[in-house]
Every structure is written in C-alpha cells, then in structure tokens.
Amino acid sequence: MKSIILKFINFYQKFLTNFAYGSCRYYPTCSEYAKRQFQFNNIFLAFFNSSKRILSCNQLFAGGLDYPIVSKVKLKLHSNIDKIDFWLVPVEKGSKRFYLIKNFSNIQINKGNL
C-alpha cells in the first residue's frame, strides 16, 4: 500500500505541481512532507500527519518551516560515507522522535583539505 501511495505522490510531484507552483505555504512542500511521512512512519500515522498538514495549508495559517517528525528510521548504509541524505534532529532531549531534514546538497568532501 505504501508503494502505491509513494508512486502517486511521485506522479503528482513530477506532472501536476507545474500547475500549482509556489502555492504551498510550508517548507518542505506538502507533497514532500507526505512523501517522507509515508517513507518513514507507519501508514496510519502518515495519513494522519499528512492530512493535518494539507488541511493547514491555507490562508488561515501562517505556514513556515514544518519538518516531518519520525519515530523509527531505517538507515541505509552507503559505500560512500560522504553522502548524507537526511539529518535527524531530536525533537527534545532524550526523545526517540526526530525531525527529518533533507540534506540540501550532497557535497563531496575533499579529504585532502581537512
């Protein structure tokens, strides 16, 4: 079920966002937020958080930064240790919940300059 939802979100991001460019009041966009929710949370929590976010994406709310919060993260180990996809920032000290922040660029570190 998650894979079907993620395929729909990818389709939406690729083809349908051209008509509504710049209309999201939040960063990351609502579709990116939903995508991360479905990737890293269970399906019920992802539906709840994504629905709440989409309902608040209107003129009655200020918008701003609203990173997805995840409880469990499946870490993927890369052979190239210089590549970081996401940063995990604890919601509060000692918490097992994290803000999931996407790395803006995967800058290759030149180890000779360190």
GROMACS elastic network, one bead per residue, 0.5 to 0.9 nm:
[ bonds ]
;  ai    aj funct       b0    kb
    1     4     6  0.52907   500
    1     5     6  0.64412   500
    1     6     6  0.87251   500
    1    43     6  0.83741   500
    2     5     6  0.51602   500
    2     6     6  0.60920   500
    2     7     6  0.85766   500
    2    38     6  0.64336   500
    2    39     6  0.76506   500
    2    42     6  0.88916   500
    2    43     6  0.69524   500
    3     6     6  0.50329   500
    3     7     6  0.60935   500
    3     8     6  0.86219   500
    3    38     6  0.87468   500
    3    39     6  0.88251   500
    4     7     6  0.51228   500
    4     8     6  0.62902   500
    4     9     6  0.87271   500
    5     8     6  0.50958   500
    5     9     6  0.62470   500
    5    10     6  0.86520   500
    5    35     6  0.84258   500
    5    38     6  0.78235   500
    6     9     6  0.50330   500
    6    10     6  0.61203   500
    6    11     6  0.85450   500
    6    34     6  0.87562   500
    6    35     6  0.62543   500
    6    38     6  0.71096   500
    6    39     6  0.78286   500
    7    10     6  0.50576   500
    7    11     6  0.61229   500
    7    12     6  0.85598   500
    8    11     6  0.50304   500
    8    12     6  0.61211   500
    8    13     6  0.86061   500
    9    13     6  0.61049   500
    9    14     6  0.85304   500
    9    31     6  0.65308   500
    9    32     6  0.82282   500
    9    34     6  0.79427   500
    9    35     6  0.65904   500
   10    13     6  0.50613   500
   10    14     6  0.60298   500
   10    15     6  0.85320   500
   10    31     6  0.85756   500
   10    35     6  0.81358   500
   11    14     6  0.51637   500
   11    15     6  0.59555   500
   11    16     6  0.74107   500
   12    15     6  0.55458   500
   12    17     6  0.63484   500
   12    31     6  0.80045   500
   13    16     6  0.61122   500
   13    17     6  0.54288   500
   13    18     6  0.83206   500
   13    31     6  0.70178   500
   13    32     6  0.82582   500
   14    17     6  0.67543   500
   14    18     6  0.80585   500
   15    18     6  0.65417   500
   15    19     6  0.86402   500
   16    19     6  0.60378   500
   16    20     6  0.74964   500
   17    20     6  0.51514   500
   17    21     6  0.57206   500
   17    22     6  0.88307   500
   18    21     6  0.53937   500
   20    23     6  0.57178   500
   20    24     6  0.83394   500
   21    24     6  0.79355   500
   22    25     6  0.80374   500
   23    29     6  0.89981   500
   23    57     6  0.89378   500
   24    27     6  0.78112   500
   24    28     6  0.86989   500
   24    29     6  0.58370   500
   24    30     6  0.67434   500
   24    57     6  0.65430   500
   24    58     6  0.81355   500
   24    63     6  0.83304   500
   25    29     6  0.75803   500
   25    30     6  0.85669   500
   25    57     6  0.59381   500
   25    58     6  0.71635   500
   25    59     6  0.83372   500
   25    61     6  0.83621   500
   25    62     6  0.73717   500
   25    64     6  0.64528   500
   25    65     6  0.89968   500
   26    29     6  0.56139   500
   26    30     6  0.70522   500
   26    57     6  0.72796   500
   26    62     6  0.85587   500
   26    65     6  0.57910   500
   26    66     6  0.64786   500
   27    30     6  0.77881   500
   27    32     6  0.87933   500
   27    33     6  0.83851   500
   27    63     6  0.80120   500
   27    64     6  0.60522   500
   27    66     6  0.61227   500
   27    67     6  0.73714   500
   28    31     6  0.81207   500
   28    32     6  0.60122   500
   28    33     6  0.59987   500
   28    64     6  0.88103   500
   28    65     6  0.70337   500
   28    66     6  0.68445   500
   28    67     6  0.66808   500
   28    68     6  0.86305   500
   29    32     6  0.52387   500
   29    33     6  0.60690   500
   29    34     6  0.86165   500
   30    34     6  0.61074   500
   30    35     6  0.85169   500
   30    50     6  0.75308   500
   30    53     6  0.67951   500
   30    54     6  0.62655   500
   30    57     6  0.78248   500
   31    34     6  0.50952   500
   31    35     6  0.60765   500
   31    36     6  0.86992   500
   31    50     6  0.85181   500
   31    54     6  0.87329   500
   32    36     6  0.62821   500
   32    37     6  0.85876   500
   33    36     6  0.53344   500
   33    37     6  0.62141   500
   33    38     6  0.87848   500
   33    49     6  0.89761   500
   33    50     6  0.70576   500
   33    53     6  0.82457   500
   33    66     6  0.84284   500
   33    67     6  0.71905   500
   33    68     6  0.60358   500
   34    38     6  0.62035   500
   34    39     6  0.85353   500
   34    46     6  0.70383   500
   34    47     6  0.80279   500
   34    49     6  0.78443   500
   34    50     6  0.51235   500
   34    51     6  0.85186   500
   34    53     6  0.84533   500
   34    54     6  0.89067   500
   34    68     6  0.82764   500
   35    38     6  0.53366   500
   35    39     6  0.61826   500
   35    40     6  0.87816   500
   35    46     6  0.88469   500
   35    50     6  0.87908   500
   36    40     6  0.61054   500
   36    41     6  0.80498   500
   36    46     6  0.85737   500
   36    68     6  0.68944   500
   36    70     6  0.87837   500
   36   100     6  0.80719   500
   37    40     6  0.55220   500
   37    41     6  0.54197   500
   37    42     6  0.80401   500
   37    43     6  0.82727   500
   37    45     6  0.79186   500
   37    47     6  0.80622   500
   37    49     6  0.74963   500
   37    50     6  0.71467   500
   37    68     6  0.65050   500
   37    69     6  0.78276   500
   37    70     6  0.73476   500
   38    41     6  0.56552   500
   38    42     6  0.68600   500
   38    43     6  0.62381   500
   38    45     6  0.85364   500
   38    46     6  0.53197   500
   38    47     6  0.78336   500
   38    50     6  0.87772   500
   39    42     6  0.82714   500
   39    43     6  0.89627   500
   39    46     6  0.85967   500
   40    46     6  0.83847   500
   40    70     6  0.63294   500
   40    71     6  0.79241   500
   40    72     6  0.67332   500
   40    73     6  0.60281   500
   40    74     6  0.73540   500
   41    44     6  0.82281   500
   41    45     6  0.63917   500
   41    46     6  0.57759   500
   41    69     6  0.87262   500
   41    70     6  0.60916   500
   41    71     6  0.69951   500
   41    72     6  0.69602   500
   41    73     6  0.82033   500
   42    45     6  0.55963   500
   42    46     6  0.60525   500
   42    47     6  0.86938   500
   43    46     6  0.50046   500
   43    47     6  0.60991   500
   43    48     6  0.86110   500
   44    47     6  0.51935   500
   44    48     6  0.62304   500
   44    49     6  0.86683   500
   45    48     6  0.50857   500
   45    49     6  0.60659   500
   45    50     6  0.83633   500
   46    49     6  0.52856   500
   46    50     6  0.58645   500
   46    51     6  0.83086   500
   47    50     6  0.52268   500
   47    51     6  0.58821   500
   47    52     6  0.84307   500
   48    51     6  0.52813   500
   48    52     6  0.61426   500
   48    53     6  0.86155   500
   49    52     6  0.51438   500
   49    53     6  0.61399   500
   49    54     6  0.86655   500
   49    68     6  0.84599   500
   50    53     6  0.50724   500
   50    54     6  0.61340   500
   50    55     6  0.85763   500
   51    54     6  0.51517   500
   51    55     6  0.60918   500
   51    56     6  0.86034   500
   52    55     6  0.52615   500
   52    56     6  0.63272   500
   52    57     6  0.88698   500
   53    56     6  0.52174   500
   53    57     6  0.63916   500
   53    66     6  0.88559   500
   54    57     6  0.51847   500
   54    58     6  0.82834   500
   55    58     6  0.72560   500
   56    59     6  0.84750   500
   56    60     6  0.75914   500
   56    61     6  0.61532   500
   56    62     6  0.89682   500
   56    63     6  0.80472   500
   57    60     6  0.81230   500
   57    61     6  0.68077   500
   57    62     6  0.86241   500
   57    63     6  0.69774   500
   58    61     6  0.60060   500
   58    62     6  0.82806   500
   58    63     6  0.82039   500
   59    62     6  0.71525   500
   59    63     6  0.86228   500
   63    66     6  0.79059   500
   66    69     6  0.89960   500
   67    99     6  0.58679   500
   67   100     6  0.62120   500
   67   101     6  0.64956   500
   68    98     6  0.82271   500
   68    99     6  0.57297   500
   68   100     6  0.55658   500
   68   101     6  0.77277   500
   69    91     6  0.78285   500
   69    97     6  0.64667   500
   69    98     6  0.53838   500
   69   100     6  0.60412   500
   70    73     6  0.69935   500
   70    88     6  0.89911   500
   70    96     6  0.86343   500
   70    97     6  0.56282   500
   70    98     6  0.53846   500
   70    99     6  0.64755   500
   70   100     6  0.67036   500
   71    96     6  0.60695   500
   71    98     6  0.63737   500
   72    96     6  0.79643   500
   72    97     6  0.76052   500
   72    98     6  0.85378   500
   73    98     6  0.89142   500
   77    80     6  0.85311   500
   77    81     6  0.80443   500
   78    81     6  0.59989   500
   78    82     6  0.86539   500
   78    83     6  0.73677   500
   78    84     6  0.88205   500
   79    82     6  0.89302   500
   79    83     6  0.89312   500
   80    83     6  0.60516   500
   81    84     6  0.75559   500
   82   106     6  0.77860   500
   82   107     6  0.78103   500
   82   108     6  0.62570   500
   82   109     6  0.65239   500
   83   106     6  0.57135   500
   83   107     6  0.75574   500
   83   108     6  0.73835   500
   84    87     6  0.75397   500
   84   102     6  0.87379   500
   84   103     6  0.66818   500
   84   105     6  0.86632   500
   84   106     6  0.63945   500
   84   107     6  0.88827   500
   85   101     6  0.86930   500
   85   102     6  0.60967   500
   85   103     6  0.54540   500
   85   104     6  0.85505   500
   85   105     6  0.85188   500
   85   106     6  0.73737   500
   86   100     6  0.64160   500
   86   101     6  0.54464   500
   86   103     6  0.52577   500
   86   104     6  0.89519   500
   87    99     6  0.79549   500
   87   100     6  0.60511   500
   87   101     6  0.50357   500
   87   102     6  0.62157   500
   87   103     6  0.65954   500
   88    98     6  0.56114   500
   88    99     6  0.57218   500
   88   100     6  0.52111   500
   88   101     6  0.64122   500
   88   102     6  0.88718   500
   89    92     6  0.86766   500
   89    97     6  0.85056   500
   89    98     6  0.52097   500
   89    99     6  0.50777   500
   89   100     6  0.68259   500
   89   101     6  0.76147   500
   90    93     6  0.65773   500
   90    94     6  0.77230   500
   90    95     6  0.63076   500
   90    96     6  0.71558   500
   90    97     6  0.60425   500
   90    99     6  0.62042   500
   91    94     6  0.87040   500
   91    95     6  0.64477   500
   91    96     6  0.80478   500
   91    97     6  0.58527   500
   91    98     6  0.52125   500
   91    99     6  0.61505   500
   92    95     6  0.54224   500
   92    96     6  0.85600   500
   92    97     6  0.79247   500
   92    98     6  0.83048   500
   93    96     6  0.88781   500
   94    97     6  0.89317   500
   95    98     6  0.76598   500
  101   104     6  0.88765   500
  102   105     6  0.87780   500
  103   106     6  0.68332   500
  104   107     6  0.89730   500
  109   112     6  0.87475   500
  109   113     6  0.84833   500
  109   114     6  0.85499   500
  110   113     6  0.58384   500
  110   114     6  0.72421   500
  111   114     6  0.54418   500
